Amino acid sequence: MVELILFWIFALLAVGGAFGVVVHPNPAKSALLLVLTFFALAGEYVLLMAHFIAIVHVAVYAGAIMVLFLFVIMLLNVPEETRTSRLWGIMRYAGFTLAILLFAEIGYFGFKGFQTAYVQETDLGTVERIGQALFSKYVLPFEIASILLLVAMLGALYLSKRKLEIVGDGKTAPAGKKTEEVLVEE
Amino acid sequence: MHAVPINHFLILAAILFGLGVVGVVSRRNAIVIFMSIELMLNAVNLTFISFSNYLNDIEGQIFVFMVMVVAAAEVAVGLAIIVAIFRLRETVHVDDIKLLKW
């Protein structure tokens, strides 16, 4: 019973946070709401007996990735989103309702057979079991993942080190005349 | 005996995925679009872990680990690209950056 109550608390937090992420006009507040969603999801992972994933989720998503997001948002000083069309503002809510209904329906009817299947008590998600699997059967994917991270790191470094320039003023260029962009490599 | 049916987790994951899709198609800020993609990845992760528990198979959790690695790499490169675009155009509004080459 306790598990069911906890499930509902975390589920409501996750859905509410996710809804806030999508509708909030201020990107910084969207990011903070996304952190809330990630913490709620970590709670769901614990309920599913996936302890290792829950901890890694908090460390990687709520820690590293969201800090990166907030860092970029504050670095760029992104303005709040403004809408030009009124119709779009109304249609958005219809879109929300329909999308959530559609996916909830898929979730409900697509997985109807799982209504009588309950979460099992298992030690599958412990650090010990995951570590054993990761360093024996799945050691090759694990190593490839490390190469992927290295490549991503180098790529990010390269992209942020490169200097980009627009030759001429891109916005006030006369009609029909293309402005030139030059990539200057250092 | 745990009282939560697997079904509940799957529906929750489906709703979160739906919200992520709505975010990607309705928002015009590149950073918020990125966050919505993260939301969708997380919904898929939740599904993976639910089925991992249901099938009593560790493979789902290993896969979630890999998804996290890819998400971290994607965010690092994606945000670097957004910063580069911002330095070039002073905007992250996707309607302003719809042209690949100009």
Interface residues (C-beta under 8 A of the other chain):
Chain A: M1 E3 L4 F7 A11 A14 V15 A18 F19 V21 V22 P27 S30 A31 L34 T37 F38 L41 E44 Y45 L47 L48 M49 A50 F52 I53 V56 H57 V60 Y61 A64 I65 L68 F69 V72 I73 L75 L76 V78 E81 R92 G95 F96 A99 I100 L102 F103 A104 I106 G107 Y108 G110 F111 K112 F114 Q115 T116 A117 Y118 V119 Q120 E121 T122 L124 G125 R129 I130 A133 L134 Y138 P141 A145 L148 L149 V151 A152 M153 G155 A156 L159 S160 R162 L164 E165 I166 G170 K178 T179 E181
Chain B: M1 H2 A3 V4 P5 I6 N7 H8 F9 L10 I11 L12 A13 A14 I15 L16 F17 G18 L19 G20 V21 V22 G23 V25 S26 R27 R28 N29 I31 V32 F34 M35 S36 E38 L39 N42 N45 L46 I49 S50 S52 N53 Y54 N56 D57 I58 Q61 I62 V64 F65 M66 M68 V69 V70 A71 A72 A73 E74 V75 A76 V77 L79 A80 I81 I82 V83 A84 F86 R87 L88 R89 V92 H93 W102
